[in-house]
């Protein structure tokens, strides 16, 4: 998995990676949160909290990623 983008939040940094097959994956705390054909789908789904479950790294509580200020536009993310 090649990391392409990152976005830092109050609970940690989220990443967008690309697999060898060319699919895009939101990643948090070394957990793959889904697989998407387009990069914009990965960031948009993460910003709307419709990826696989995300747990807080310290408390283990379920996080609502739509409340973390993650931009849906991949151009607002930092390149890795």
Buried (B, 14 or more C-beta within 10 A) or exposed (E): EEEBBBBEBEBBEBBBBBEEEEBBBBBBBEBBBBBBEEBBBBBBBBBEBEBEEBBEEEEEEEBEBEEBEBEBEBEEBEEE
